[in-house]
Amino acid sequence: MEKKNRIILFWTLTVLGFLSHSLADALPAFWGESIVAQQGPAPVGMMAFMVCLTYLVPVVGILLLAYGGRKARIINAVLACFMALFTLLHMSELIEGFNPVQLLIMPMMGVVAILMAVDSVRICKNK
């Protein structure tokens, strides 16, 4: 598979991983359990940050690869490295609050994020 298409696939898998990550936390509601957060409503800034991270950054990465040139590939590589770092840091939360369902999702998201970052850096060096 061409590297550019593979990176776009990795961005798509990242969005799907975040959707699965959120859905896994909401699933207990289907069995009548409460999924209400104990800390109260999330700050608007945090919600905006998460929307940017889970949707806007991947979409920008895809558009940069699909329509951009060399500078766009460099920006994509920076975004991919940032996403890999964020995913690995977020995955470290499993240490303090073990969730077996997230254990199925987060390591795979970490692998995808690292592969995406590596391919994104390589595509900058090759062209």
C-alpha positions in Angstrom: 0.0 0.0 0.0 1.3 3.5 -0.8 2.6 5.2 2.3 0.3 8.2 1.8 -2.8 6.0 1.7 -1.5 4.0 4.7 -1.1 7.3 6.8 -4.7 8.3 5.8 -5.9 4.9 6.9 -4.0 5.4 10.3 -5.7 8.8 10.7 -9.1 7.1 10.1 -8.3 4.3 12.5 -7.3 7.0 15.1 -10.8 8.6 14.8 -12.4 5.1 15.1 -10.3 4.3 18.1 -11.4 7.5 19.9 -15.0 6.6 19.1 -14.6 3.1 20.4 -12.8 4.5 23.5 -15.8 6.8 24.2 -18.3 4.1 23.4 -16.7 1.6 25.8 -17.2 4.1 28.7 -20.9 4.6 27.7 -21.8 0.9 27.2 -22.7 0.2 30.8 -25.7 2.6 30.4 -27.3 0.0 28.2 -27.4 -2.4 31.2 -28.9 0.2 33.5 -25.6 1.3 35.2 -24.9 4.9 35.9 -22.1 6.4 33.8 -22.5 9.9 35.4 -19.1 11.6 36.1 -18.5 12.1 39.8 -16.7 15.4 39.3 -19.6 17.3 37.6 -19.7 18.7 34.2 -16.5 19.0 32.2 -15.1 22.4 31.5 -15.9 23.8 28.1 -12.2 24.3 27.3 -11.5 20.6 28.0 -14.4 19.5 25.7 -13.2 21.8 22.9 -9.7 20.4 23.3 -11.0 16.9 23.0 -13.1 17.7 20.0 -10.0 19.2 18.3 -7.9 16.3 19.2 -10.3 13.5 18.3 -11.8 15.0 15.1 -10.2 18.2 13.9 -6.5 17.1 14.0 -7.1 13.8 12.2 -9.2 15.6 9.5 -6.6 18.2 9.0 -3.9 15.4 8.7 -6.0 13.7 6.1 -6.6 16.9 4.1 -2.9 17.8 4.3 -1.9 14.5 2.8 -4.6 14.4 0.2 -4.1 17.9 -1.2 -0.9 19.3 0.2 2.7 19.4 -0.9 6.0 19.1 1.0 5.1 21.7 3.7 1.8 19.9 4.2 3.6 16.6 4.7 5.8 18.2 7.4 2.8 19.7 9.2 1.1 16.2 9.0 4.3 14.6 10.5 4.2 17.1 13.4 0.5 16.4 14.0 1.1 12.6 13.8 3.9 12.8 16.3 1.8 15.0 18.6 -1.1 12.4 18.3 1.3 9.5 19.1 2.6 11.3 22.2 -0.9 12.2 23.4 -2.1 8.6 22.8 0.8 7.1 24.8 0.3 9.6 27.6 -3.4 8.9 27.7 -2.8 5.2 27.6 -0.6 5.6 30.8 -3.9 6.4 32.6 -4.6 2.7 32.5 -1.9 2.3 35.2 -3.8 4.4 37.8 -7.3 3.4 36.9 -7.3 -0.1 35.4 -10.2 -0.7 33.0 -10.2 -4.0 31.2 -12.3 -2.8 28.3 -10.0 0.1 27.6 -7.1 -2.4 27.8 -8.4 -3.8 24.5 -8.6 -0.4 22.8 -5.8 1.8 24.0 -2.8 -0.4 23.3 -4.0 -0.8 19.7 -4.5 3.0 19.4 -0.9 3.4 20.6 0.4 1.0 18.0 -1.5 2.8 15.2 -0.4 6.2 16.4 3.3 5.1 16.5 3.1 3.6 13.1 1.4 6.7 11.7 4.1 9.0 13.2 6.9 6.8 11.8 5.4 6.7 8.3 4.7 10.4 8.4 8.3 11.2 9.3 9.5 8.8 6.6 7.4 10.3 3.9 8.9 13.7 4.7 12.4 12.4 4.3 11.8 10.5 1.1 10.2 13.2 -1.0 
